[in-house]
Amino acid sequence: MQWSVKRLVNQGDLISFEDTISLDQQLQQRNEEVLGVKDVTVKGILIPETHGVLAHYDVMTVVTLPSSRSLEPVEVPIKATVSERYVEPLYLTEATKEDDVVALPLEGDLLDLSQGIEDAILLALPLQVLSASEQKETATLPSGNDWAVIKEDQYLKEKSAKKADKIDPRLADLARFYDEDDETD
């Protein structure tokens, strides 16, 4: 996905594009957890500016990642929106940096979006990946000798039960006093 910057600036009009590319090998090299990537669909616009180009595009694909619990392969749909401003290095100043648009230096006369597309996909990867069966409430969680994986709400219930058991009945009123004091703060 490359364009000549001079040609874009000379044309001066908004340019729409849509393309499908393969980034399977590049993403697997950059992140070892990526097991596979389907073809990436990129759709967006390029807006030529005096000393650069503003690129706004959507990236859509399906990435295969290992499950966080069982390490089984899980297909995860990814959709990301990217806004970047590519500027000639001499004009890359604080004034060209906006809050919602990343300003990057142009390298030569070619505008190449492949690095931005890869970055957008990698940044959109979820931290927790679960298969459909693992997402169900009735799914059994792994366990072993003297350990078990439990859900957060179950952990909080057990923690509050242990806290209730630790209170000496003779000092129960005193414990409530500190709870009431915390609520008023």
N, C-alpha and C positions, 0 to 999 in steps of 0.2 A: 504494500500500500504506500506507494511513493508518488510524489508530484514535484514538478519543477516549481520552485518558489517564484522565480522571475515570470514564468508563464501565468501563474495564478494571479500575481499582482498586476501584470499587464492586462489580463482579462478583466479584472476589477469587479466581476459579478459573483454573487453567491453560487457556490458549487455544491450540488447534492451528490452523494455517493452511497452505494450499497454494494457490499462485496462479501464473499465467503472465503475464508482462508483457513489453512491448517497450521496450528501452532502446537501440535502434540509433543514433538521432540523438544522444542524450546522450553515449554512449561515443565516437562518432566526433568529437564536438566536444572532448571532454576528451583524446583521444589520437589524433593524426593518422595513426598506423600502423594503426589499426583500420579495416579495409576493409568489414566488415559483422558483424552480430551477429544470430544467430537468437533466437527468443523465449527469455526467461529464465524458468526454473522455480525458484520459491522455496518451500521447505517448511520449517516450523519451529514453534516454540512461543513464546508470550509468557507470562511469569510476572509478574503484578502484585505490586508491593511497596508498602510504606507511602508512600514518596515518589518512586516511579518505576516503571519496568518493566524487567525483564530479558528480552532477546530473544536467542534461540539459533536459528539457521536455516542451511540449506544452500542454496547457489546453484549452479545447473547451466545451462550454455549451450554454444554452439559459436561461437567467434569466428574470423573470417577475417582472417589477418595475412599480410604479405608474407614470402616465404622470405628467410632471412638471406643466402643465396648468390645466388639467381637473381631475387629479387623477385616470383616467381610467387605468386599467392594460394594459401594453405594454410589449411584448416579445422582449428582447434585446439580440442579439447574442454576446457572449463574446469569445475572443481568446486571450490568453496570453502566452508568452514564459518566462520560468523561468530557471535561471542558479544559482545554489547554491553549495557551497563546504561545506560538513559536515566534521569537523575535530575533532580529540580527543582533549578534553579540554586542556591538557598539551601542545599541539602543536599549539594552537590558538594564533598566534602572529600577529603583523603588517605585517610580511613577507608573511603570507598566504592570506592576503586580497588583492585582485586585484580590479581594477577599475570596471570591468564588472561582477564580480562574488561575491556574498555575502558569507562570511564565517560564519558558524554557528557551535556551539559546538555539538558534538554527545552526546546524553544522553543514556548511557548504550551501549548495543551491537546491538540495533535495529535502523535501519534507517527508519524513518516514514516520508513520504512526504505529509501526509494529511494536516498538518498545512500550509505548503508552498503552496499547491494547493488552500486552502481556502483563504489565503492572496492574491494570484495572482488574483483570481476571484473578491474579494472585491476591490482591487486596480484598476481593469479594468472597474469597473462600471462607466458609464458616469454621469456627473453632471446634464445634461439636457436630459430629456427623452420626446420625442414627438411621438404621434401615427402618422400613415401615413396621416390621414386627417389633423392633426394639422401642418404637415410639408409643406402642399401645400401653395402656395402663396395666394390663394383665401380664406384660412381659416379665419373665423371671430374670433377675439380675444375677451376675456371677457371684459366687461365694466359695469359700474354702475353709480349711482348718483355722479357726479363731479369727476369721475376717469375712466380711460380706460388703458388697456394694449396696448402698441404700439411697433412696431419694431424699432430697433436701427436707421436704415436709416431714418425713418419717424421722429424720435426724433431729429436727427441732422439737418434735413431740417427745422423743427419748431424752433429749437434753433437759426439757422442762420437767419431765417426770423425775429425773435424777436430782434436779435442783429441789423439787418438792420433798423428796425422800431425805435430803440432807438436813432439813430444818429440824432443830430440836424443838419438840412440842412446847417446852417451857419458854422458848424464845420466839415462838411464832408471832406474837404480837409485835415484838421488836422488828422482825423481818418485814412485816407489813408496813411498819412505820417508815422504813427506808424506801419501800416501793412507792408509798404515797408521796414521799418527799421528792422522788425522781419525777413523778407525774406533774408536780406543781412547777418545776423548773422550766 
